[in-house]
């Protein structure tokens, strides 16, 4: 009896080690993602999650990271910072991911910035606020263009149009408040007076009262900075109030659904954004064109909905992690971080990324183009 | 402030107030026959807008809106049959929790059907850029639709509850369920009808506001809270009072924006609600006697 037991024990031991070895050889590379797939910022999270699911399949079909398949673990934070924190801990400690993509919103990213830093886990955020990478945290990167570039580009455009007095409205969210701050910071440099700057609730449904207040200041233009549906409510309300000054929006407007919802009122809106929305208009010499057109076509044929710049940010985040992982000395979190920081000349959907020790955004102001809406479609301004 | 601006704030307040009122009317209809606070009322508004949007892709606007109202009415009736009827023994708080549960279920189903994108029904007259000049203030033609239809609904409800047999039967249920039963009124049918009516009115509201405010799967809860405040403010159980309270709240919010930053809008409206509830717990137009007879 004893002998049988002993044999069994040895057998199981051998089997289990063999099994473990087998697993070791084929072990997948785990990459975590915290995205606001549902909830108030689902406009960002849903296309982001769809994009990385699609991209991960493509990467795995092409051989993964040096022969190892990648495994995405996507968590839906519903734009809730508390959830983002607990998911980040779970991904880092339990799932042992090599890097985290997201979160979708600036507020959530700021909440887990320190966490990722202290656990030494690379975070590639899909959110825009400059605070994420300024001051630089060694493990925190981001793919969307900095909001300061967006603010400056808006002001440059205003200068060329001769606009000097503006009103600013922004959503009362991390993204909106950060954008409002950038606008207020750069306005004096460009000789522009902000007559009134106000925030509104992210679920606001009617902004005529606020716009009436701004209209009374005789502004020459209005800037709206948000990612929420108010982006289509502001233009509609402005037209209804008979305000015919130009409306500038942030890069958050890069979703054709907002244009459709705003209908006729969307025509003439001016906003800086990545070149994804006008990929087909770009000259072939543009280094981003191949990436942009490939992503756009793949996304649109698979999901049967227009690609947005937001999905592009997640596309960049995953591509950058995979590209860096291929070049890294090992797949440890530290080596991966070093590899991301030394990534240069990498064409993504948001621009050509050149990361460095001091720049964890990696994009220059030329990554943005001024776009407008013509006959219900995005066009270069 | 010039007179045009004052008028503009008034119009803005009326627009928002009518939206609140439409939600609050639904609360009151259900509360009247059952004593239930139905926090899924905002979801009916969302469903109306969404269904009408989907239908408007394959048919013209009027049948799409009518069908959306009917379908949402059927959903309301179904909810009563499946959930509410079985839980009659629950306490007031229990019913509130149940309706919150129902609202979450509807929201998640809507997310599955319509995904997370925003949708806007097309304008009933004109389009996104049309605007009407009234004494120097400018409004969208859709605002006239919202205000006009809200007024019609209120009048129709008044006539319905006062002069039709069914309407009187529903009021009887609210006064005294047992007595109503003894008089031969099928109270369960009246309760079902009240859910159908509340859902239908919510859906019609959802269709009316969709061109302006847009429809999103998660819009219901925000509306439910504001509608609830308005229903309490006016005095629960009185649809007419809800309209007055809705317009009042809309105007207060609108004028608060004129001299304070917009972030304080909700602070002001909640503050006023608290003051009124302390001074007059039965609501602005509610009678103390009636409210003391109710559980809630």
Interface residues (C-beta under 8 A of the other chain):
Chain A: X37 X38 X39 X40 X42 X43 X45 X46 X172 X198 X199 X200 X201 X203 X205 X206 X208 X209 X210 X212 X213 X216 X229 X232 X233 X235 X236 X239 X240 X241 X242 X257 X258 X260 X261 X262 X263 X264 X265 X266 X305
Chain B: X1 X2 X5 X8 X9 X11 X12 X13 X15 X16 X19 X111 X115 X116 X117 X118 X119 X120 X122 X127 X128 X129 X130 X131 X133 X138 X139 X140 X143 X209 X212 X213 X214 X216 X218 X219 X222 X253 X254 X257 X258 X261 X262 X263 X265 X266
